[in-house]
Amino acid sequence: MALTEEQEIKVPGLLSRFVRLQSGVKAHYSTSGEAGPAVVLLHGGIPGSSGSAGFRYMAPFLGAHGFRVYCPDFPGFGLTEDPGRFYAYGQGGQVDYLQDFVNAVALDTFCLGGNSMGCQTSVNYVVAHPERVERFAVIAGMIGDLVTRDEMRAVDNRAKQGPLPGSGGTYDGTETMMRAMIESMVVDPSGVTDELVSMRTAAANRNRDYYDLNMGRVLRPTDPNELIRLTTEGRLDKATIPGIAMFGDKDVLYAVEAAHLQEDALPNVQFFYPENTGHQGQTDRPELHHQVFLEFFRDGKVSWETAQAAGISTRRPPNPDLVGIPTDAPFTN
């Protein structure tokens, strides 16, 4: 399958769109669905990421099940153009970009989801603009400063295999390296097609200068004023906006024990630990993640059958506001 003229994969039910933001930035996004409640899905942060790359399975599924889905490309990714580097100041810039984007496409309120960097941006947006978010669902990422990156790394007792391909600024611009990076994120590499590799390589090389400039600020923000603005401590842990989090048991970036630290810090968020799932769960086990997101965004709760299949946490009783718990469950007696 050939790429489009925009060097995007052709995905049935997924459309490529642009919108000019109030900042003047030309934002690209992928969209699916013509009517219904709005869902915004945020992609991850390795080179070549984009809305279509990260959510090429989930967006058309949700679009076909009654939602209007928007998957924006952040500056430095995909086809978004920010030549003046208006948003190139780390996590704060991503929050502001997302706010300008949802305003430009006229979304008053919406459900929000994200993977990896998109998880981090999702929770930052939730605490910055809680009035806009109806529900949020995140996959395998940071939750601000409630649990730090260093704390999550410290509990990883797995044998060290050396740096992941392309990490630490070692991406060399080749399709070989790109394929290795993508395959390291998933358990099942069958979805890593030649077209996906070509699309992501082209996007990574096109945005390389912006990416190199900004991602250090995203990963480790240092500006004290931005840190005040971004803090999630005392905010995300007290928020009552319905939220769920999914962390694969075979995540190569964060061990399950690291996700446990997050669970302990977020009493109002329901955690799931799906089996045989890597860092990019929505492309590793798409059918499972589709069903969880569909039920949660549509019904406000994940059914008990789906929750069991998704590896609902047994570290504390399930949240009855977020999971449909049967009356005969052991912990309800």
Secondary structure, DSSP 8 states (H G I E B T S, - for coil): ----TTS----TT-EEEEEE-TTS-EEEEEEE-SSSSEEEEE---STT--HHHHHTTHHHHHHHTT-EEEEE--TTSTT-B-TT-TT-STHHHHHHHHHHHHHHTT-SSEEEEEETHHHHHHHHHHHH-GGGEEEEEEES---TTSS-HHHHHHT--S----S-TTGGGT--S-HHHHHHHHHHT-S-GGG--HHHHHHHHHHHHHTHHHHHHHHHHHHS---HHHHHHH--TTTTTT--S-EEEE--TT-SSS-HHHHHHHHHH-TTEEEE--TT--S-HHHHSHHHHHHHHHHHHHHSSB-HHHHHHTTB--SS---TTTB---TT-GGG-
